[in-house]
């Protein structure tokens, strides 16, 4: 902080601070009241590798995707309806793009399903209760798979052959 005297007035100049990203109270509630974990590109692997089924919420921008807040409200109810089946992680809004890109997710809101550190599937959007329960139950029953990302390995029938022809 610095001061500057101009005439009979003293002006106080406060240090400039970067704007803080505001997280919705409904998103914070998942962590504070329902035991969800904050995850991002730096810790999602370790968190997911702790084992079992994990569901990660990408809520999206609440102005552009208001249904993301609806999913945040419904997620603890889904967890309560399927007791002990999964733990919840929440990606901070400013980190969602990086994490979503890594798992091939392109829609908001999305629930990303991981099992024992590996990708399973996603369920995107907000749904009626019965549909949501059905889709989450199906996702929890699916085997692990490869995330739908760019960079699918291409293997030719002659991969062992060193020639180009």
QUIZIZI-V133610 format. One record per pair of residues at least 24 apart in sequence whose C-alpha atoms are under 7 Angstrom apart, sorted by the first residue. I is the first residue (numbers start at 1). GAP is how many residues later the second one is. D is the distance in whole Angstrom. If there is no record, write none. Layout:
BEGIN
((I	GAP	D) (I	GAP	D))
END
This chain:
BEGIN
((26	43	7) (26	46	6) (26	47	7) (27	45	6) (34	42	7) (36	51	7) (36	52	5) (36	53	5) (36	54	7) (37	51	6) (37	52	5) (37	53	6) (38	51	6) (38	52	5) (38	53	6) (38	54	7) (39	50	6) (39	51	6) (39	52	5) (40	51	6) (40	55	6) (40	59	6) (41	57	7) (41	58	6) (45	72	6) (48	66	7) (48	68	6) (48	69	4) (49	67	5) (49	68	4) (50	66	7) (51	64	7) (51	65	4) (51	66	7) (52	34	7) (52	63	5) (52	64	5) (53	32	7) (53	33	5) (53	34	7) (53	61	6) (53	62	4) (53	63	7) (54	32	5) (54	33	5) (54	34	6) (54	59	6) (54	60	5) (54	61	6) (55	31	7) (55	32	6) (55	33	5) (55	34	6) (55	56	6) (55	57	5) (55	58	5) (55	59	6) (56	32	6) (56	33	4) (56	34	6) (56	55	5) (56	56	5) (56	57	7) (57	32	6) (57	33	5) (57	34	6) (57	53	6) (57	54	5) (57	55	7) (58	32	7) (58	33	6) (58	38	6) (58	50	6) (58	51	5) (58	52	5) (58	53	6) (59	49	6) (59	50	5) (59	51	7) (60	33	6) (60	48	5) (60	49	6) (65	43	7) (65	44	7) (67	42	7) (67	59	6) (68	40	7) (68	41	5) (71	55	6) (78	55	7) (102	47	7) (103	44	5) (103	45	7) (103	46	6) (104	43	6) (104	44	5) (104	45	5) (115	29	7) (118	26	6) (119	25	6) (119	26	6) (119	27	6) (119	28	6) (120	24	4) (120	25	5))
END
